[in-house]
Amino acid sequence: IYGTAPGISMRKQGMALEADAVMVVDNDMASDEEISITEQKVTPPVPGEEKLPEQPEEMQIPLRTNFNETAFFYPQLQTDSSGNVLLSFTTPDALTEWKLMMLAHTKDLKTGTYIEHIKAKKDLMVIPNVPRFVRQGDQLVFSAKVINYTDRQLHADVNLELFNPVTMNTVEIINPENNKTISVSIEANQNALVQWKLDIPYDISMLGYRIKAVSSSFSDGEERTIPVLTNRMLVTETLPMHLKGNETRKFRMDKLADSDKYMGRLTLQNYRFTVEFTSNPAWYAIQALPYLSEPKVESASNLFHMYYANALSSFIVNSNPKIKNVFESWKTHSPDAFLSNLQKNQELKRAVLNATPWVLEAESETEQKRRIGVLFDINRISNQTEVTLQKLRESQMSNGAWPWFKGMREDRYSTQQIVLGFARLNAKQVININQNPAILQMLRKAIMYLDEEINSDYEQLKKHYPGQLDKNHLGSLQIQYLYARTLIEIDVLVKNKYTEAYDYYLAQAKKYWLKQNNYMQAMIALTLNRSGYRNEAEGILRSLTERSIQNEELGMYWRQESGWYWYQAPVETQAMVIEAFSEVVDKPALVDQMKIWLLKQKQTTRWSTSSATAEAVYALLMNGKELLNNDEPVTMKIGDEIISPQSENLKVEAGTGYFKKAWTGKEIKAEMGRIEVTNPNTSVAWGAAYWQYFEQIDQITSASSPLSIEKKLFVETLTDNGPVLTEIKDGQQLHTGDKVVSRMIISTDRDMEYVQVNDMRSSAFEPTGNLSGYRYKGGLGYYENITDVSTDFYIRYLRKGTYVLEYPVVVTQSGTFSNGIATIQSYYAPEFAAHSEGVRVLVE
């Protein structure tokens, strides 16, 4: 077997693979399954000691950069005359222990297996102790261990270089009391510790490092990237802009235009100002599809949204050959070096997306187009679709239901949401359920479960309220069931024993629709229209029209109190009303007015949640005009600057009518809050301006919330009576190796559903448990998701009361660190949230 990597050679004798095979090590290999790394020696060493030769300060040393945990390779087997099999591959650069597993079989099913643990090491190694991430403002002691595996003393120079992976420029943040290069003497088979104090700046989102150890005969080095998180929050102010045909209008973003009053405030930092326009709002939906295809966590609904984005992408490309050419041209745009490397490093990418999503949201227009082009690549779509369907199949329970997260109990809403999503795609001919056995099988099981649930609801009513069945017993889950059931047409029909329950709740919908909120009313209108009650459906929409608010700036919308339940979400409500008006009555002018409000809620490239984004995408893509037209782009004046889309930097793709321009940092001026736009076309033009800035958390006002959360840290000490927890006070110093417990006390004054708790973690802490999964403690069931930068808790039911969540971590870094905050929010209505105070952690 031959394995290679840059600066590394691994070799063991080829062998015939048998059940009792033994791997023979060459004479020039290290014993105990250790594989030494072959290096070109610079000069012969002096016995017992080394002297550093005179050489250029910036000597080119191969750096280890590939730290994948699996050595993937395509098997190309070669045999010799003795029947030995030779296998060659390239390993990643990690100096660690590898597990080699082999399986061989003959045509008559005789098998042999072989498992071997192999250590990859070098004579001189530098192993840095790197945190998973750092936060802006942290003071980190960057330490590394330099190991001498030879049988003589070595003198080595260890150099640390820091850079910004986005710009590739050097970052000078090493404390002045430290030199970039530290000289050490290391005894034979011993190691030495080197350290640098770093002051993490506020103006970078990534920190790259190159560390090198050089002696006269040996060298080693590695290059990696550390995410840099912020303690500030990114605030997005939105100004929707729409113009009628052949119209010129002036718009004003008040907060930006008046920002001279507080722009000098130390806590506010400009980030980005963006304007965009198109003659077709469906292009905003297309922009949001990459967000749906890359979820932060793999809940059942998020897995479906991944499939949903890919299915829509395939449908759009296959149904419109002209648009396929546009996406193909976008796909060929070359990504910049930073984003290209980020795509290769999925672990780093996940950390960046979860903690600092604006890093990718603020890509150049060229890079955004490239990402969309890649999303619409047919080969990628096919592969992603199969992977996502497989995960959905695996997460479906034996009774046909899906849980919110794997390991949780069955979740009726999540199940109906997935069934409804497939049904919508089928109704719009995006997919054909009856021609896809995998989807059909999942839906048959899911619908049988939902039929059982609706029948159980009805049987419970008859049992407990036998004389009150004519009263209002209609709930959100029953309405959603009726809506989904009338939309899907497969060979799983409502069986006779369920017909009575179905008919009962359908009659309830006809009778008590006015008792429901707008979301449910729109759903009932669609259900009745499909069930042959068109007059009743039109009556509901007339009522909605009479109660609507029509505004020049906001379009057509409804004033209603939003809440923390899924059926009170404002974006999802507006999208459902759009669907109802599009299907039941033919009034495109009203639908366009509703889309104005929907687009106002958009946050740059998406809406507030994945559910809201999916609903908005459906409303914009499936209820509108063709994606391609010949409209000309608008012209605008931003402050005193005239923006012409015909310029080279703002080239408009043929047929899209879409363009965007952005300013960053110090380029943003208060006068940009005054905008004048001219629409040269006869059709409506849709646009928006976004001002994004960072603000300290305690400077941001939040909506009132029934939730509260308090976060405390405790250090665990062992005594004769067992472990004791002592609260960590401000200024108290910890030590590496200490065990710390992060405790969150959450309270709610009412029952709630679908609650998410996020606990930011200091970069000095390393969680002791790395496996996510379902937990049940203190009367509370939840899914715990452990990530590199935080720990999330997803709670399906949160009853009124006070609860404690906690988990242990170990101190692994020295310095001064921010421990961040803990946040609790409604998963489907994130505006209902509360957060704790932030604390700092001192480690000797």
C-alpha positions in Angstrom: 0.0 0.0 0.0 1.4 3.4 -0.9 0.0 6.6 0.5 1.3 10.1 -0.3 0.7 13.6 0.9 2.6 16.9 0.4 5.8 16.4 2.4 4.6 13.0 3.6 5.3 9.5 2.4 3.6 6.5 3.7 4.4 3.0 2.6 3.8 -0.6 3.6 4.4 -3.8 1.8 1.8 -5.0 -0.6 0.1 -8.2 0.5 -2.5 -10.8 -0.5 -5.5 -10.0 1.5 -6.6 -12.9 3.7 -8.8 -13.2 6.8 -5.7 -13.6 9.0 -3.5 -11.2 6.9 -0.7 -9.5 8.7 0.7 -6.2 7.4 4.5 -6.3 7.0 6.4 -3.1 7.6 9.4 -2.3 5.5 12.8 -2.1 7.2 13.0 1.6 6.7 9.7 2.2 8.4 9.1 3.1 12.1 8.0 0.4 14.4 4.6 0.1 16.1 2.7 1.0 13.0 4.2 4.5 12.9 4.9 5.9 9.5 7.7 8.5 9.4 7.6 11.3 7.0 10.4 11.3 4.5 12.1 14.7 4.4 14.9 16.1 2.2 17.8 16.8 4.6 19.4 20.2 4.2 22.8 19.4 5.8 24.2 16.5 7.8 23.5 17.1 11.5 26.3 17.3 14.0 26.0 14.2 16.3 24.0 15.1 19.4 23.3 18.7 18.4 22.0 20.8 15.5 23.1 24.2 14.4 20.8 26.3 12.3 22.3 27.1 8.9 22.2 30.5 7.5 19.3 30.7 5.0 16.8 33.2 3.7 14.3 34.4 6.4 11.3 33.5 4.3 12.3 30.0 3.3 9.6 28.2 1.3 8.4 25.3 3.5 5.6 23.0 2.4 2.6 23.6 4.6 0.0 21.1 5.6 -3.4 22.5 4.5 -5.7 19.5 4.0 -7.1 18.3 7.3 -10.0 16.1 6.1 -10.8 13.3 8.4 -11.2 10.7 5.7 -8.7 9.8 2.9 -11.0 9.5 0.0 -9.7 7.8 -3.2 -10.9 5.8 -6.1 -9.7 2.2 -5.9 -7.2 1.4 -8.6 -5.9 -2.1 -7.7 -2.8 -3.7 -9.3 -1.6 -7.2 -8.7 1.8 -8.7 -9.1 2.8 -12.2 -10.2 2.6 -13.4 -6.6 -1.0 -12.3 -6.1 -0.1 -9.3 -4.0 -2.4 -6.3 -4.5 -0.9 -2.8 -4.7 -3.1 0.1 -3.7 -2.1 3.8 -4.0 -3.8 6.9 -2.6 -3.1 10.4 -1.3 -3.7 11.0 2.4 -4.7 14.3 4.0 -2.1 16.3 5.9 -3.1 15.6 9.4 -0.4 14.1 11.6 -2.5 11.7 13.5 -3.6 8.1 13.7 -5.4 6.6 10.7 -7.6 3.6 10.6 -7.1 1.5 7.5 -9.9 -1.0 6.7 -10.0 -3.4 3.8 -12.4 -6.0 2.5 -11.7 -8.6 -0.2 -14.0 -11.3 -1.7 -13.8 -13.9 -4.3 -16.5 -14.9 -6.9 -17.7 -17.7 -4.7 -18.1 -15.2 -1.7 -15.0 -16.1 0.3 -14.1 -13.0 2.2 -11.2 -11.5 4.1 -10.9 -8.3 6.2 -8.0 -6.3 7.5 -8.0 -3.4 10.0 -4.8 -1.5 10.8 -4.1 1.6 12.8 -1.3 3.7 11.3 0.3 6.7 12.9 1.6 9.5 10.6 4.4 11.6 12.1 7.5 13.6 11.3 10.9 13.9 12.9 10.1 17.5 13.7 6.4 18.4 14.2 4.6 21.6 15.2 1.1 21.0 16.7 -0.8 24.3 17.5 -3.6 24.3 20.1 -6.2 26.2 18.0 -9.6 27.1 19.2 -12.6 26.3 17.0 -13.3 30.0 16.7 -12.5 33.4 18.3 -14.6 36.5 18.9 -13.8 40.0 18.0 -12.1 41.7 21.0 -10.7 38.5 22.5 -7.2 38.3 23.8 -5.9 34.9 22.9 -2.7 33.1 23.9 -1.9 31.2 20.7 0.2 28.2 21.8 1.8 25.4 19.9 3.8 22.3 20.8 7.0 21.6 18.9 7.9 17.9 19.0 11.3 16.3 18.4 11.0 12.7 17.5 14.7 12.2 16.7 17.4 10.7 19.1 19.3 14.0 19.3 18.8 17.6 20.4 17.3 20.0 17.8 17.4 23.8 17.6 14.4 25.2 15.7 12.9 28.5 14.8 9.1 28.7 15.0 7.4 31.4 13.0 3.8 32.5 13.2 2.2 34.5 10.4 -1.4 35.8 10.5 -3.5 36.9 7.6 -7.0 37.8 6.4 -8.3 34.9 4.2 -10.8 37.2 2.5 -8.1 39.7 1.2 -5.0 37.5 1.8 -3.4 40.6 3.5 -1.1 40.2 6.5 -2.8 41.0 9.9 -0.5 42.5 12.5 -2.2 41.5 15.8 0.7 39.8 17.7 1.3 41.5 21.0 4.4 43.7 20.7 6.0 41.9 23.6 6.2 38.8 21.4 8.4 38.2 18.4 6.9 36.5 15.3 9.8 34.0 15.4 10.7 32.1 18.6 13.9 30.0 18.8 13.7 26.8 20.9 16.0 23.9 21.8 14.3 20.6 22.1 15.9 17.5 23.7 15.7 14.1 22.0 12.2 12.7 22.0 10.9 15.7 23.9 8.7 18.7 23.1 8.7 22.5 23.7 5.9 25.0 24.1 5.8 28.3 22.2 3.2 31.0 22.8 2.1 34.3 21.3 -0.4 36.8 22.6 -3.0 37.9 20.0 -5.4 40.8 20.2 -8.3 39.8 17.9 -9.4 42.9 15.8 -13.0 44.0 15.1 -12.7 44.4 11.4 -12.2 40.8 10.2 -14.5 37.8 9.9 -11.8 35.2 9.4 -8.3 34.8 10.7 -5.8 32.6 8.8 -2.5 31.4 10.3 0.7 29.9 9.0 2.9 28.3 11.6 6.4 26.9 10.6 9.1 25.1 12.6 12.5 24.9 10.9 15.7 23.2 11.9 18.8 22.6 9.8 17.6 19.2 8.8 13.8 19.1 9.3 10.8 21.3 8.9 7.1 21.3 9.4 4.2 23.7 9.1 0.5 24.1 8.7 -2.0 26.6 7.4 -5.6 26.9 8.6 -8.4 29.3 9.1 -10.3 30.3 12.3 -13.7 31.9 12.2 -13.9 35.3 13.9 -17.3 35.9 15.4 -18.8 39.2 16.5 -20.5 40.2 19.7 -22.5 42.7 17.8 -25.7 42.0 15.8 -26.2 42.8 12.2 -29.3 45.1 11.8 -31.0 45.4 8.5 -33.1 48.4 7.7 -35.3 47.8 4.6 -37.0 50.3 2.2 -39.2 48.6 -0.4 -39.6 50.6 -3.6 -42.1 49.9 -6.4 -43.1 52.1 -9.4 -45.9 52.0 -11.8 -45.2 52.1 -15.5 -43.6 55.3 -16.9 -43.3 56.7 -13.4 -40.7 58.7 -11.5 -40.8 58.6 -7.7 -38.7 59.8 -4.7 -38.1 57.6 -1.7 -36.6 58.3 1.7 -35.0 55.8 4.1 -35.5 57.9 7.2 -33.0 56.2 9.5 -30.2 56.4 7.0 -31.0 59.9 5.9 -31.1 61.1 9.5 -28.1 59.0 10.5 -25.8 62.1 10.8 -27.3 62.5 14.3 -26.0 59.2 15.6 -23.5 58.0 12.9 -20.6 59.0 15.2 -21.8 56.8 18.0 -19.1 54.4 18.9 -21.3 51.3 19.0 -22.7 51.7 15.4 -20.6 50.5 12.5 -21.7 50.8 8.9 -21.5 47.5 7.0 -23.3 47.6 3.7 -25.9 49.6 1.7 -27.5 47.9 -1.2 -30.1 48.8 -3.9 -31.7 46.4 -6.3 -34.4 46.5 -8.9 -36.2 44.1 -11.3 -39.3 44.1 -13.4 -40.3 40.7 -12.0 -40.4 39.9 -8.3 -40.0 36.2 -9.0 -36.3 36.9 -9.3 -36.2 37.7 -5.6 -37.6 34.2 -5.0 -34.8 32.7 -7.1 -32.2 34.6 -5.0 -33.6 32.9 -1.9 -33.3 29.3 -3.2 -29.6 28.9 -2.2 -30.6 29.8 1.4 -33.2 27.0 1.5 -30.7 24.5 0.0 -28.2 25.1 2.8 -30.0 24.8 6.2 -28.3 25.4 9.5 -29.8 22.4 11.1 -31.4 19.3 9.6 -34.9 19.3 11.1 -37.5 17.4 9.1 -39.0 20.6 7.7 -35.5 21.9 6.7 -34.7 18.6 5.0 -37.9 19.1 2.9 -37.0 22.7 2.2 -33.7 21.4 0.7 -35.7 19.1 -1.5 -38.1 21.9 -2.3 -35.4 24.3 -3.4 -33.8 21.7 -5.7 -37.2 20.6 -7.2 -38.1 24.2 -8.0 -34.7 24.8 -9.5 -35.0 21.7 -11.8 -38.6 22.8 -12.8 -37.5 26.3 -13.6 -34.6 25.2 -15.8 -36.5 22.4 -17.6 -39.6 24.5 -18.3 -37.7 27.5 -19.7 -34.7 26.7 -22.0 -33.9 30.4 -22.4 -33.4 30.9 -18.6 -31.2 27.8 -18.6 -28.7 29.7 -20.8 -28.7 32.6 -18.3 -27.9 30.3 -15.4 -25.2 28.5 -17.4 -23.5 31.8 -18.0 -23.7 32.7 -14.3 -22.2 29.3 -13.3 -19.0 30.1 -15.2 -18.2 33.1 -13.1 -15.0 32.4 -11.2 -15.4 32.6 -7.4 -12.9 34.7 -5.4 -10.2 32.8 -3.6 -11.8 33.1 -0.2 -15.2 31.7 -1.2 -13.6 29.0 -3.2 -11.7 27.8 -0.2 -14.7 28.1 2.0 -16.7 25.8 -0.3 -13.9 23.2 0.1 -13.9 23.4 3.9 -17.4 22.4 4.9 -16.7 22.5 8.6 -15.4 26.0 8.4 -18.3 26.9 6.1 -20.9 25.6 8.6 -19.3 27.7 11.4 -19.4 30.8 9.2 -22.9 30.3 8.0 -24.3 29.7 11.5 -22.5 32.5 13.4 -21.9 35.1 10.7 -24.3 34.5 7.8 -23.8 38.0 6.4 -20.2 37.0 5.3 -21.8 35.0 2.4 -24.9 37.2 2.1 -22.7 40.2 1.3 -20.9 38.5 -1.6 -20.2 40.3 -4.8 -23.0 40.3 -7.3 -20.9 38.1 -9.5 -20.4 35.5 -6.8 -24.1 35.5 -6.0 -24.9 34.9 -9.6 -22.4 32.0 -9.6 -24.0 30.4 -6.6 -27.4 30.6 -8.2 -26.0 29.2 -11.4 -24.4 26.3 -9.5 -27.8 25.7 -7.7 -29.5 25.3 -11.1 -26.9 22.8 -12.4 -28.8 19.7 -13.5 -26.2 17.2 -12.2 -26.0 18.9 -8.8 -29.8 19.0 -8.5 -30.2 15.3 -9.3 -27.6 14.3 -6.7 -28.9 16.6 -4.0 -32.5 15.5 -4.6 -31.6 11.9 -4.0 -29.5 12.6 -0.9 -32.3 14.7 0.6 -35.0 12.2 -0.1 -32.9 9.5 1.5 -32.6 11.6 4.6 -36.3 12.2 4.7 -37.0 8.5 4.4 -34.6 7.8 7.2 -36.2 10.4 9.5 -39.7 9.2 8.9 -41.1 7.1 11.8 -42.7 3.7 11.4 -46.2 5.1 11.9 -45.7 7.5 8.9 -45.1 10.7 11.0 -42.0 12.9 11.0 -40.5 14.3 14.2 -39.4 17.9 14.4 -35.9 16.6 15.0 -34.6 13.1 14.9 -35.1 11.3 18.2 -38.1 13.4 19.2 -41.7 12.2 19.3 -43.9 12.3 16.2 -44.9 15.9 15.2 -48.2 16.4 13.5 -47.5 19.9 12.2 -44.1 19.0 10.7 -45.7 15.9 9.0 -48.6 18.0 7.6 -46.1 20.7 6.5 -44.1 18.1 4.5 -47.1 16.4 3.0 -48.5 19.9 2.0 -45.2 20.8 0.5 -45.1 17.7 -1.7 -48.7 18.2 -2.6 -48.1 21.8 -3.7 -45.2 20.8 -5.9 -47.3 18.1 -7.4 -50.3 20.4 -8.0 -48.1 22.9 -9.9 -46.6 20.0 -11.9 -43.1 20.7 -10.5 -43.0 16.9 -9.6 -45.2 14.0 -10.4 -45.9 12.0 -7.2 -47.4 9.0 -8.9 -44.2 8.6 -11.0 -41.9 8.8 -8.0 -42.1 5.6 -5.9 -39.9 6.9 -3.1 -42.1 10.0 -2.5 -45.3 8.0 -3.1 -44.4 5.5 -0.4 -43.5 8.2 2.1 -46.7 10.1 1.4 -48.9 7.0 1.7 -47.5 6.3 5.2 -47.8 10.0 6.2 -51.4 10.4 5.0 -52.4 7.2 6.8 -51.0 8.7 10.0 -52.8 12.0 9.4 -56.1 10.2 8.6 -55.7 8.4 11.9 -55.1 11.6 13.8 -58.1 13.5 12.3 -60.3 10.5 13.1 -58.9 10.4 16.6 -59.7 14.1 17.0 -63.3 13.4 16.0 -63.7 10.3 18.2 -62.4 12.3 21.2 -65.0 15.0 20.5 -67.8 12.4 20.3 -66.6 10.8 23.6 -66.2 13.9 25.7 -68.7 16.4 24.1 -71.4 14.2 22.6 -74.1 16.9 22.9 -71.9 19.8 21.7 -70.7 18.7 18.3 -72.5 21.6 16.6 -70.2 24.1 18.4 -66.9 25.4 17.2 -64.3 22.7 17.5 -62.1 23.7 14.5 -58.4 24.1 15.2 -55.4 25.0 13.1 -54.2 21.4 12.6 -57.6 20.3 11.3 -57.8 23.2 8.8 -54.3 22.5 7.6 -55.2 18.8 7.2 -58.3 19.7 5.1 -56.2 22.0 2.9 -53.5 19.4 2.3 -56.1 16.6 1.7 -57.9 18.6 -1.0 -54.6 19.4 -2.7 -53.1 16.0 -3.1 -54.4 13.4 -5.5 -52.8 10.0 -5.1 -54.3 6.5 -4.6 -54.5 7.1 -0.8 -58.1 8.3 -0.4 -60.0 9.1 2.7 -61.2 5.7 3.8 -64.8 5.1 4.7 -64.1 5.0 8.4 -62.5 8.4 8.2 -65.1 10.0 5.9 -67.3 11.0 8.8 -64.5 12.9 10.5 -63.4 14.6 7.2 -67.0 15.7 6.5 -67.5 17.0 10.0 -64.5 19.2 10.0 -65.2 20.4 6.4 -68.7 21.5 7.7 -67.1 23.2 10.6 -64.8 25.1 8.2 -67.9 26.3 6.3 -69.7 27.4 9.4 -66.9 28.9 11.6 -64.4 30.3 9.2 -65.0 33.9 10.6 -63.7 32.7 14.0 -60.3 32.0 12.5 -57.4 34.4 11.7 -56.4 35.5 8.2 -54.0 32.6 7.7 -56.6 30.0 8.4 -59.3 31.9 6.5 -57.2 31.8 3.3 -56.6 28.1 3.8 -60.3 27.5 4.3 -61.1 29.5 1.2 -58.8 27.3 -0.9 -60.2 24.1 0.7 -63.8 25.1 0.0 -63.1 26.2 -3.5 -61.5 22.8 -4.3 -64.4 21.0 -2.6 -67.0 22.6 -4.8 -68.1 25.5 -2.6 -66.9 28.3 -4.8 -69.5 30.8 -3.6 -68.4 30.3 0.0 -64.8 30.6 -0.9 -65.4 33.9 -2.8 -67.3 35.2 0.2 -64.3 34.7 2.5 -62.1 36.6 0.0 -64.6 39.4 -0.2 -64.4 39.6 3.6 -60.6 39.7 3.5 -60.7 42.5 0.9 -63.0 44.6 3.0 -60.8 44.2 6.0 -57.5 44.9 4.1 -55.4 48.0 4.3 -54.2 49.4 1.0 -51.2 51.8 1.1 -49.1 53.4 -1.6 -45.9 52.4 0.2 -46.9 49.0 1.7 -49.3 47.7 -0.8 -52.2 45.6 0.3 -52.0 43.9 3.8 -53.8 43.2 7.0 -53.3 44.6 10.4 -53.3 41.6 12.8 -51.4 40.8 16.0 -48.6 38.4 15.2 -47.9 35.6 17.7 -45.5 32.8 18.5 -47.6 30.0 17.0 -46.9 28.8 13.4 -50.4 29.9 12.2 -49.8 33.5 13.4 -46.6 34.1 11.3 -47.1 37.3 9.2 -45.1 36.3 6.1 -46.7 32.9 5.9 -50.1 34.5 6.3 -49.5 36.9 3.4 -48.2 34.2 1.2 -51.3 32.0 1.9 -53.6 35.0 1.1 -51.8 35.5 -2.2 -52.3 31.9 -3.1 -56.0 32.1 -2.3 -56.6 35.2 -4.3 -54.5 33.8 -7.2 -56.5 30.5 -7.3 -60.1 31.5 -6.3 -60.5 34.9 -8.0 -58.7 36.3 -11.0 -57.5 39.7 -9.7 -53.8 40.0 -10.6 -53.7 43.7 -9.7 -54.7 42.9 -6.1 -52.1 40.1 -6.0 -49.4 42.5 -7.1 -50.4 44.9 -4.3 -50.0 42.0 -1.8 -46.6 41.2 -3.1 -45.4 44.7 -2.3 -45.9 44.0 1.5 -44.4 40.5 1.1 -41.2 41.9 -0.5 -41.0 44.6 2.3 -40.4 41.7 4.7 -37.4 40.4 2.8 -34.1 40.6 4.5 -31.6 41.1 1.7 -31.6 37.6 0.1 -34.2 35.8 2.2 -37.0 36.2 4.7 -36.8 35.8 8.5 -37.0 31.9 8.7 -36.7 29.0 6.4 -40.5 28.4 6.6 -41.2 32.1 5.8 -38.8 31.9 2.9 -40.3 28.7 1.5 -43.8 30.2 1.6 -42.7 33.5 0.1 -40.8 31.7 -2.7 -44.0 29.7 -3.5 -46.2 32.8 -3.6 -43.8 34.7 -5.9 -42.7 31.9 -8.2 -45.9 30.0 -8.7 -48.4 32.9 -8.7 -47.0 35.4 -11.2 -45.8 36.1 -14.8 -43.1 34.6 -16.9 -39.6 34.9 -15.6 -38.1 36.4 -18.8 -39.3 39.6 -20.5 -37.9 42.4 -22.5 -38.3 45.2 -19.9 -35.6 47.8 -19.6 -33.9 48.4 -16.2 -34.8 51.5 -14.2 -32.5 54.5 -13.6 -32.0 56.0 -10.2 -30.3 58.7 -8.3 -28.8 57.8 -4.9 -28.1 61.0 -3.0 -26.1 63.0 -5.6 -24.9 59.9 -7.5 -26.7 58.9 -10.7 -26.8 55.1 -11.1 -27.1 53.8 -14.7 -27.5 50.0 -15.1 -26.1 50.3 -18.6 -22.6 50.9 -17.1 -20.1 48.0 -17.2 -20.3 47.3 -13.5 -24.0 47.0 -13.5 -24.6 44.8 -16.5 -28.2 43.6 -16.6 -28.7 40.0 -17.7 -30.9 39.7 -20.8 -34.5 39.1 -19.9 -34.2 39.4 -16.1 -34.3 43.2 -15.8 -32.5 42.7 -12.5 -29.5 44.6 -11.2 -27.9 45.5 -7.9 -25.3 47.9 -6.6 -23.7 48.0 -3.1 -21.6 50.3 -1.0 -19.6 49.2 2.1 -18.2 50.7 5.2 -17.0 54.3 4.9 -18.6 54.6 1.4 -22.0 54.8 3.0 -23.2 58.4 3.5 -26.4 59.8 5.0 -27.5 61.4 1.7 -27.9 57.9 0.3 -31.1 57.7 2.2 -32.7 60.0 -0.5 -33.4 58.0 -3.6 -35.1 58.9 -6.9 -36.1 56.2 -9.4 -37.5 56.3 -13.0 -39.2 53.4 -14.5 -39.2 53.5 -18.3 -41.5 50.5 -18.8 -45.2 50.1 -18.9 -45.1 47.4 -16.3 -44.5 47.7 -12.5 -40.9 47.8 -11.3 -40.0 46.2 -8.0 -37.0 47.2 -5.9 -35.6 47.7 -2.4 -32.8 49.4 -0.5 -31.1 47.7 2.5 -28.9 49.5 5.0 -27.0 47.1 7.2 -25.0 48.0 10.2 -23.5 46.4 13.3 -24.8 47.4 16.7 -24.1 46.3 20.3 -26.7 43.9 21.5 -27.6 46.1 24.5 -28.3 49.0 22.1 -30.9 47.1 20.1 -34.5 47.4 21.3 -36.4 44.1 21.1 -40.1 43.3 21.0 -41.9 42.5 24.2 -41.8 38.8 24.9 -43.4 36.3 27.3 -40.0 34.6 27.5 -37.0 35.4 29.7 -33.6 33.7 30.0 -30.7 34.0 32.5 -27.2 32.6 31.9 -24.7 31.7 34.6 -21.3 29.9 34.6 -20.1 27.6 37.4 -16.8 26.0 37.9 -16.8 22.4 39.2 -14.4 21.4 42.0 -14.1 17.9 43.5 -14.4 17.7 47.3 -14.6 14.8 49.8 -18.4 15.1 49.5 -18.4 14.9 45.7 -18.4 17.6 43.0 -19.4 21.1 44.0 -20.5 23.9 41.6 -19.4 27.5 42.4 -20.7 30.4 40.4 -18.0 32.3 38.5 -18.0 36.0 39.4 -16.8 38.9 37.3 -13.0 39.0 37.2 -12.5 35.5 38.6 -9.7 33.7 36.8 -10.0 30.2 35.5 -7.3 27.7 34.5 -6.8 25.4 31.6 -8.3 22.0 32.4 -11.1 23.5 34.6 -14.5 21.9 34.2 -17.2 24.6 33.7 -21.0 24.2 33.6 -23.0 26.6 31.5 -26.5 27.0 33.0 -29.5 28.7 31.5 -32.6 29.5 33.5 -35.6 30.0 31.2 -39.1 31.2 32.1 -42.3 31.6 30.2 -45.7 33.0 31.5 -47.7 30.9 29.0 -47.6 27.6 27.1 -45.5 27.8 23.9 -44.5 25.6 21.0 -41.4 25.2 18.8 -38.9 27.2 21.0 -35.2 27.5 20.2 -32.5 28.3 22.8 -29.1 29.3 21.6 -26.1 29.5 24.0 -23.0 31.1 22.6 -19.8 29.6 23.8 -16.4 31.2 24.6 -13.6 30.1 22.3 -11.8 29.1 25.5 -14.3 26.3 26.1 -14.5 22.9 24.5 -17.8 20.9 25.0 -17.2 17.5 26.7 -20.0 15.9 24.6 -19.9 16.1 20.8 -23.0 14.1 19.9 -26.3 15.9 19.2 -29.5 14.1 20.1 -32.7 14.1 22.0 -32.6 14.6 25.8 -35.1 14.6 28.6 -34.1 16.3 31.9 -36.1 18.1 34.6 -39.5 17.5 33.0 -38.4 19.0 29.7 -37.8 17.2 26.5 -35.6 18.8 23.8 -33.2 18.2 21.0 -29.6 19.3 21.8 -27.5 20.3 18.8 -23.8 20.9 19.5 -21.9 23.0 17.0 -18.4 24.5 16.9 -19.5 27.9 18.2 -22.6 27.3 20.3 -25.1 24.8 21.6 -28.8 24.9 20.5 -31.8 23.4 22.3 -35.0 22.8 20.3 -38.0 22.5 22.5 -41.3 21.2 20.9 -43.5 22.0 23.9 -42.6 24.6 26.6 -45.2 24.6 29.3 -45.7 27.7 31.5 -43.1 27.7 34.2 -39.3 27.9 34.9 -36.8 25.4 33.6 -33.0 24.8 33.8 -30.8 23.8 30.9 -27.1 23.1 31.4 -24.1 21.3 29.9 -20.4 20.9 30.8 -17.4 22.3 29.0 -13.6 22.2 29.6 -11.3 25.2 29.6 -8.7 24.7 26.8 -7.3 28.1 25.9 -5.6 31.0 27.8 -6.5 34.7 27.5 -9.4 37.0 27.9 -12.6 35.9 26.0 -16.2 36.9 25.5 -18.6 34.2 26.4 -21.4 35.7 24.3 -25.1 35.6 25.3 -27.9 33.0 25.5 -31.0 33.7 23.4 -34.4 32.1 23.5 -36.9 32.7 20.7 -39.9 31.3 18.9 -38.6 29.2 16.0 -41.4 30.3 13.6 -41.7 33.8 15.0 -38.1 34.9 15.8 -39.3 38.4 16.7 -40.5 36.9 20.0 -37.2 36.6 21.7 -35.2 37.4 24.9 -31.5 37.3 25.6 -29.2 37.2 28.6 -26.4 39.5 29.5 -22.9 38.8 28.1 -20.0 37.9 30.4 -16.2 37.8 29.9 -14.0 34.8 30.8 -10.5 35.2 32.1 -8.1 32.2 31.8 -4.6 32.1 33.1 
